[in-house]
Amino acid sequence: MTPANHLSRKWLWSFVLLVLAVLFHLYFIVSAWRQPVMLYGDAYYYDHSATVLNALHLYSYWSWGPAAQVTPGYPLFLALIYRFASLFSQSHQVGMHMAQTVQHLLSVVTVILVYRLMRFRLPRWASFIGGLLWLLYPPVIYANNQLLTENLYIPCLLAFTFAFLTAIRDQTRWQFALAGFWLAVTTLVRPSVMPLVAAPLLLLFDRAVRAYWRHWLGEVAAYVGVFVIAMLPWWIRNAVVMHQLILTDLDSANPLLYGSDPNFEKDTSLSSGLSLEQQKQLAIHRIEIGFHTHPILYLKWYTLDKIGLLFGTPWYNSTLAKHAGLLTRATFAYAHAHILWVVIGAVGLLMSAWLPYLRWIAALTLFLIAVQLPFIPINRYAYPIMPFFFLGVGVVLYGLQQLWLRRGGAVPSSQGT
């Protein structure tokens, strides 16, 4: 096989997946433009923040004054799209529809990123199936039609993961710098990933790295240095405008407080009349008292119960419309096969602990789950972790293929074609 033929074959699967993803999302883009964009909950505040940013050049959230309740990544993303849309129409609906369109196109990118992440270790066919399952996962469409951070957070998180794995593979300083940049961008969209700035320290578990740790100092410095540089504008803004050091945001107090109520049995208005700082203090107090007086109950709540609530149901329509058509019913049924992908994907991620490169994704998935456990457990927060579960599904399929080859007397391959 000539190098040109090998190259064309290498990228053929990616191209086919890209075409399918573009056509699939174009259908839903057209469908979304046919109905008005409705804003609920957090989406209303993100829209407000973006609108104020464009009108007054002021970063706010649920007020008309300066704020730091949330990191600025997603409101700035919306503001830029609204500004671009205003060149063609002054209708705010047009701006919001344009945002939906961009979110769908970003989802096309996530499909390719899922495929490329799986290709670090898995054959093309297994990677293709994993990418295709993520493409067809109905909550993706449900999410893209809403103006919420998940639609920007997922492509940024996958881009960081890809950049970090590439840095580990190539061991070049600029690759580590690129990974640090993507971590900063992801942090500015959703701050829970900020502790991953310490991720290179995990390389010390590798005996070869420990032996040549001085060689890695430059790479780690590039990773951390670019992260800090990219975060500096946000930190400086907070110091100047908010008169305090705010590394990420101030909005974690409320979900932390509601996450301290086992099974939501006691009080549905815990935060009434309390400032963000008071909510945080009350949350910590409730957690300390809970673990002291009912340790088993709280341990179960902060582990098994919350994991069950996070992953037990898909972030999707909870009920099917009475007169839903065949396609809608099929989509609804596939969305509620969610628990199947969670179980198989979890098995695959456990198997990934023994696979080069993919073990990093397994560790990342565990970290992303762990950082959600202190907070209120709603399935929307588990949705961004699902791409990694589809990667786990691909690992299981590949493992089954290798087992079948062994049973048939064939020689299993380390990586298929």
C-alpha positions as CSV (number, residue, x, y, z in Angstrom):
1,M,0.0,0.0,0.0
2,T,1.4,3.4,-1.0
3,P,1.7,6.2,1.6
4,A,-1.0,8.1,-0.3
5,N,-3.4,5.2,-0.1
6,H,-2.6,4.6,3.5
7,L,-3.2,8.2,4.3
8,S,-6.5,8.3,2.4
9,R,-7.6,5.1,4.2
10,K,-6.6,6.6,7.6
11,W,-8.8,9.6,7.2
12,L,-11.7,7.9,5.3
13,W,-13.5,6.9,8.5
14,S,-13.1,10.4,9.9
15,F,-14.5,11.9,6.7
16,V,-17.5,9.6,6.6
17,L,-18.2,10.3,10.3
18,L,-17.9,14.1,9.6
19,V,-20.3,14.0,6.7
20,L,-22.9,12.0,8.7
21,A,-22.5,14.4,11.6
22,V,-23.0,17.5,9.5
23,L,-26.1,16.1,7.7
24,F,-27.6,14.9,11.0
25,H,-27.1,18.3,12.7
26,L,-28.2,20.3,9.7
27,Y,-31.6,18.6,10.0
28,F,-32.0,19.7,13.6
29,I,-30.6,23.2,12.8
30,V,-33.4,23.7,10.2
31,S,-36.0,22.3,12.7
32,A,-34.8,24.7,15.4
33,W,-35.2,27.8,13.2
34,R,-38.9,26.9,12.7
35,Q,-39.8,27.5,16.4
36,P,-39.1,30.3,18.8
37,V,-36.2,29.9,21.4
38,M,-37.6,29.7,24.9
39,L,-35.4,30.6,27.9
40,Y,-35.7,28.9,31.3
41,G,-33.6,29.0,34.5
42,D,-29.9,29.4,33.9
43,A,-30.4,30.0,30.2
44,Y,-32.3,33.3,31.0
45,Y,-29.3,34.6,33.0
46,Y,-26.7,33.6,30.4
47,D,-28.7,35.4,27.8
48,H,-29.1,38.4,30.1
49,S,-25.3,38.5,30.8
50,A,-24.5,38.3,27.1
51,T,-27.0,41.1,26.2
52,V,-25.7,43.4,29.0
53,L,-22.1,42.7,27.9
54,N,-22.9,43.9,24.3
55,A,-25.1,46.8,25.4
56,L,-23.1,48.2,28.3
57,H,-19.7,46.5,28.0
58,L,-20.3,45.3,31.6
59,Y,-20.0,41.7,32.8
60,S,-23.0,40.8,35.0
61,Y,-25.1,37.8,35.6
62,W,-28.6,38.2,37.2
63,S,-28.2,42.0,37.8
64,W,-27.2,45.1,36.0
65,G,-24.0,45.6,38.0
66,P,-20.6,43.8,37.8
67,A,-20.7,40.2,39.0
68,A,-18.6,37.1,39.2
69,Q,-21.3,34.5,39.9
70,V,-20.2,32.5,36.9
71,T,-17.0,32.3,34.8
72,P,-17.3,34.4,31.6
73,G,-16.7,31.7,29.0
74,Y,-20.2,31.0,27.9
75,P,-21.7,34.5,28.3
76,L,-18.8,35.8,26.2
77,F,-19.5,33.1,23.6
78,L,-23.1,34.1,23.4
79,A,-22.2,37.8,23.3
80,L,-19.9,37.3,20.3
81,I,-22.6,35.3,18.4
82,Y,-25.3,38.0,19.2
83,R,-22.9,40.7,18.0
84,F,-22.3,38.8,14.7
85,A,-26.1,38.1,14.3
86,S,-26.8,41.8,14.7
87,L,-25.0,42.6,11.5
88,F,-27.9,40.8,9.7
89,S,-30.9,41.4,11.9
90,Q,-31.8,43.3,15.1
91,S,-34.2,40.5,16.2
92,H,-33.0,38.9,19.4
93,Q,-34.6,35.6,18.2
94,V,-32.3,35.6,15.3
95,G,-29.3,35.9,17.6
96,M,-30.5,33.1,19.8
97,H,-31.2,30.9,16.8
98,M,-27.7,31.7,15.5
99,A,-26.3,30.5,18.9
100,Q,-28.3,27.2,18.5
101,T,-26.8,26.8,15.1
102,V,-23.2,27.3,16.3
103,Q,-23.8,24.9,19.2
104,H,-25.0,22.2,16.7
105,L,-21.8,22.8,14.6
106,L,-19.7,22.5,17.7
107,S,-21.4,19.1,18.4
108,V,-20.1,18.0,15.0
109,V,-16.6,18.8,16.2
110,T,-17.2,16.7,19.4
111,V,-18.1,13.7,17.3
112,I,-14.8,13.9,15.5
113,L,-12.9,14.5,18.8
114,V,-14.5,11.4,20.4
115,Y,-13.4,9.4,17.4
116,R,-9.8,10.8,17.5
117,L,-9.6,10.1,21.3
118,M,-10.6,6.5,20.8
119,R,-8.0,6.2,18.0
120,F,-5.2,6.7,20.5
121,R,-5.6,3.0,21.3
122,L,-8.7,1.5,19.5
123,P,-9.1,0.4,15.9
124,R,-11.0,2.5,13.4
125,W,-14.2,0.4,13.4
126,A,-14.6,0.6,17.2
127,S,-13.8,4.3,17.3
128,F,-16.3,4.9,14.5
129,I,-19.0,3.1,16.5
130,G,-18.2,5.1,19.6
131,G,-18.4,8.4,17.7
132,L,-21.6,7.3,15.9
133,L,-23.3,6.4,19.2
134,W,-22.4,9.9,20.6
135,L,-23.7,11.5,17.4
136,L,-27.1,9.8,17.7
137,Y,-27.4,10.3,21.5
138,P,-30.7,12.3,21.7
139,P,-29.7,14.5,24.7
140,V,-27.1,16.1,22.5
141,I,-29.9,17.6,20.3
142,Y,-31.9,18.4,23.4
143,A,-28.9,20.3,24.9
144,N,-28.0,22.2,21.7
145,N,-31.4,23.7,21.5
146,Q,-30.9,25.3,24.9
147,L,-28.6,28.2,25.7
148,L,-26.5,26.5,28.4
149,T,-22.8,26.0,29.2
150,E,-22.7,22.3,28.4
151,N,-22.8,23.1,24.7
152,L,-19.4,25.0,24.9
153,Y,-18.0,23.0,27.8
154,I,-18.0,19.6,26.1
155,P,-16.0,20.6,23.0
156,C,-13.5,22.5,25.1
157,L,-13.2,19.5,27.5
158,L,-12.6,17.1,24.7
159,A,-10.2,19.5,23.0
160,F,-8.2,19.7,26.3
161,T,-8.3,15.9,26.6
162,F,-7.0,15.4,23.1
163,A,-4.3,18.1,23.6
164,F,-3.1,16.5,26.9
165,L,-2.9,13.0,25.4
166,T,-1.1,14.3,22.4
167,A,1.4,16.1,24.7
168,I,2.0,12.8,26.6
169,R,2.5,11.0,23.3
170,D,4.8,13.5,21.6
171,Q,6.5,14.9,24.8
172,T,7.0,18.4,23.2
173,R,6.8,21.7,25.1
174,W,4.4,23.4,22.7
175,Q,2.0,20.5,23.0
176,F,2.0,20.9,26.8
177,A,1.5,24.6,26.3
178,L,-1.5,24.0,24.1
179,A,-3.0,21.6,26.7
180,G,-2.6,24.3,29.3
181,F,-4.4,26.8,27.0
182,W,-7.3,24.5,26.5
183,L,-7.5,23.8,30.2
184,A,-7.8,27.5,30.9
185,V,-10.5,27.9,28.2
186,T,-12.4,25.0,29.7
187,T,-12.1,26.4,33.2
188,L,-13.5,29.7,32.0
189,V,-16.5,27.8,30.8
190,R,-16.9,25.5,33.8
191,P,-14.5,26.0,36.7
192,S,-14.8,22.5,38.2
193,V,-11.9,21.3,35.9
194,M,-9.4,23.8,37.4
195,P,-7.7,21.2,39.6
196,L,-6.5,19.5,36.4
197,V,-3.7,22.1,36.4
198,A,-1.9,19.6,38.6
199,A,-2.5,16.7,36.1
200,P,1.2,16.5,34.9
201,L,2.1,15.5,38.5
202,L,0.4,12.2,37.8
203,L,3.2,11.5,35.3
204,L,5.4,10.8,38.3
205,F,3.6,7.5,38.6
206,D,5.5,6.5,35.5
207,R,8.9,5.1,36.4
208,A,10.5,6.4,33.3
209,V,9.3,9.9,34.1
210,R,10.6,9.7,37.6
211,A,14.0,8.7,36.3
212,Y,14.2,11.8,34.0
213,W,12.1,14.2,36.0
214,R,14.3,17.2,35.2
215,H,13.6,16.7,31.5
216,W,9.9,17.2,32.2
217,L,10.3,20.5,34.1
218,G,10.1,22.6,31.0
219,E,7.0,20.8,29.7
220,V,5.2,21.2,33.1
221,A,6.3,24.9,33.2
222,A,4.8,25.5,29.7
223,Y,1.6,23.8,30.7
224,V,1.1,25.7,34.0
225,G,2.5,29.0,32.6
226,V,0.1,29.2,29.6
227,F,-2.8,28.2,31.9
228,V,-1.9,31.1,34.2
229,I,-1.4,33.6,31.4
230,A,-4.8,32.7,29.9
231,M,-6.5,33.0,33.2
232,L,-4.9,36.4,34.2
233,P,-7.4,38.7,32.4
234,W,-10.2,37.1,34.5
235,W,-8.2,37.3,37.7
236,I,-7.2,40.9,37.1
237,R,-10.7,41.9,36.2
238,N,-12.0,40.4,39.5
239,A,-9.3,42.2,41.5
240,V,-10.0,45.5,39.9
241,V,-13.8,45.4,39.7
242,M,-14.8,43.0,42.5
243,H,-12.0,44.1,44.9
244,Q,-11.2,40.5,45.8
245,L,-9.2,37.5,44.5
246,I,-11.7,35.2,42.7
247,L,-9.9,32.4,40.9
248,T,-13.0,31.0,39.3
249,D,-16.5,32.1,40.4
250,L,-18.8,32.7,43.4
251,D,-21.8,30.5,42.3
252,S,-20.8,27.1,43.8
253,A,-22.4,27.9,47.1
254,N,-26.0,27.3,46.0
255,P,-25.5,23.9,44.4
256,L,-23.3,22.9,47.4
257,L,-26.0,23.8,49.8
258,Y,-28.8,21.9,48.0
259,G,-26.4,19.0,47.6
260,S,-26.2,18.8,51.4
261,D,-29.8,17.7,51.7
262,P,-30.0,13.9,51.5
263,N,-32.6,12.9,49.0
264,F,-34.0,16.4,49.2
265,E,-36.2,15.4,52.1
266,K,-35.9,18.4,54.5
267,D,-36.2,21.9,52.9
268,T,-36.9,23.1,49.4
269,S,-36.0,26.7,50.3
270,L,-32.7,26.3,52.0
271,S,-31.2,29.4,50.4
272,S,-34.0,31.9,51.0
273,G,-32.7,35.2,52.3
274,L,-29.1,34.1,52.4
275,S,-26.1,35.6,50.6
276,L,-23.8,33.4,48.6
277,E,-21.2,33.3,51.5
278,Q,-23.9,32.4,54.0
279,Q,-25.2,29.6,51.8
280,K,-21.6,28.2,51.6
281,Q,-21.2,28.4,55.4
282,L,-24.6,26.7,55.9
283,A,-23.7,24.0,53.4
284,I,-20.4,23.2,55.2
285,H,-22.1,23.2,58.6
286,R,-24.8,20.8,57.4
287,I,-22.2,18.5,55.9
288,E,-20.1,18.5,59.1
289,I,-23.1,17.9,61.3
290,G,-24.5,15.2,58.9
291,F,-21.4,13.1,58.8
292,H,-21.0,13.5,62.6
293,T,-24.6,12.5,63.5
294,H,-25.5,10.2,60.6
295,P,-22.2,9.0,59.0
296,I,-23.7,6.0,57.1
297,L,-26.6,8.0,55.7
298,Y,-24.3,10.9,54.5
299,L,-21.6,8.6,53.1
300,K,-24.3,6.7,51.1
301,W,-25.8,10.1,50.0
302,Y,-22.5,11.5,48.8
303,T,-21.5,8.3,46.9
304,L,-24.1,5.7,45.7
305,D,-27.2,7.9,46.0
306,K,-25.7,10.8,44.1
307,I,-24.1,8.7,41.4
308,G,-27.5,7.0,40.9
309,L,-29.3,10.4,40.5
310,L,-26.6,11.7,38.2
311,F,-26.5,8.8,35.8
312,G,-29.8,7.0,36.4
313,T,-31.8,8.9,33.8
314,P,-30.8,10.8,30.7
315,W,-30.9,14.6,30.5
316,Y,-33.9,14.5,28.2
317,N,-37.7,14.8,28.0
318,S,-39.0,12.8,31.0
319,T,-42.4,12.0,29.3
320,L,-43.4,11.2,25.7
321,A,-46.0,13.4,24.1
322,K,-49.3,11.7,23.7
323,H,-49.4,12.1,19.9
324,A,-45.7,11.7,19.2
325,G,-44.7,10.4,15.8
326,L,-42.7,7.3,15.0
327,L,-39.4,9.1,14.8
328,T,-40.0,10.9,18.1
329,R,-40.9,7.6,19.8
330,A,-37.8,5.9,18.4
331,T,-35.6,8.8,19.6
332,F,-37.3,8.8,23.1
333,A,-36.7,5.0,23.3
334,Y,-33.0,5.4,22.3
335,A,-32.5,8.2,24.8
336,H,-33.8,6.0,27.6
337,A,-31.3,3.2,26.6
338,H,-29.0,5.7,28.4
339,I,-28.5,3.4,31.4
340,L,-27.2,0.7,29.0
341,W,-24.5,3.0,27.7
342,V,-23.6,4.0,31.3
343,V,-23.2,0.4,32.5
344,I,-21.3,-0.8,29.4
345,G,-19.3,2.4,29.3
346,A,-18.3,2.1,32.9
347,V,-17.1,-1.5,32.3
348,G,-15.1,-0.2,29.4
349,L,-13.6,2.7,31.4
350,L,-12.5,0.2,34.0
351,M,-10.9,-1.9,31.3
352,S,-9.2,1.2,30.0
353,A,-7.1,1.4,33.2
354,W,-4.9,-1.3,31.5
355,L,-4.7,0.5,28.2
356,P,-2.1,3.2,27.3
357,Y,-3.5,6.7,26.8
358,L,-7.1,5.6,27.6
359,R,-6.2,5.1,31.2
360,W,-5.8,8.9,31.4
361,I,-9.4,9.2,30.1
362,A,-10.6,6.7,32.7
363,A,-8.8,8.8,35.4
364,L,-10.3,12.0,34.0
365,T,-13.8,10.5,34.1
366,L,-13.4,9.4,37.7
367,F,-12.2,13.0,38.5
368,L,-15.2,14.6,36.7
369,I,-17.6,12.4,38.7
370,A,-15.9,13.0,42.0
371,V,-16.0,16.8,41.6
372,Q,-19.8,16.6,41.1
373,L,-20.5,14.6,44.2
374,P,-20.4,17.5,46.7
375,F,-23.1,19.4,44.7
376,I,-26.7,18.9,43.8
377,P,-27.0,15.7,41.8
378,I,-29.0,16.4,38.6
379,N,-28.6,14.5,35.4
380,R,-27.7,17.7,33.5
381,Y,-24.3,17.7,35.3
382,A,-23.6,14.1,34.3
383,Y,-24.3,14.8,30.6
384,P,-20.9,16.3,29.8
385,I,-19.2,13.1,31.0
386,M,-21.2,10.8,28.6
387,P,-18.7,11.1,25.6
388,F,-16.2,9.2,27.8
389,F,-18.8,6.5,28.5
390,F,-19.3,6.0,24.7
391,L,-15.5,5.7,24.5
392,G,-15.9,2.9,27.2
393,V,-18.5,1.2,25.0
394,G,-15.9,1.1,22.2
395,V,-13.4,-0.5,24.5
396,V,-15.8,-3.2,25.4
397,L,-16.6,-3.9,21.7
398,Y,-12.9,-4.1,21.0
399,G,-12.3,-6.4,24.0
400,L,-15.1,-8.7,22.8
401,Q,-13.6,-8.8,19.3
402,Q,-10.2,-9.8,20.7
403,L,-11.8,-12.5,22.8
404,W,-13.7,-13.8,19.8
405,L,-10.4,-13.9,17.8
406,R,-8.7,-15.9,20.6
407,R,-11.6,-18.4,20.7
408,G,-11.3,-18.8,16.9
409,G,-7.5,-19.4,17.1
410,A,-6.6,-16.1,15.4
411,V,-3.9,-13.9,16.7
412,P,-5.5,-10.8,18.4
413,S,-4.1,-7.5,17.2
414,S,-3.0,-4.7,19.6
415,Q,-4.9,-2.3,17.3
416,G,-7.2,-3.2,14.5
417,T,-7.6,-1.4,11.2
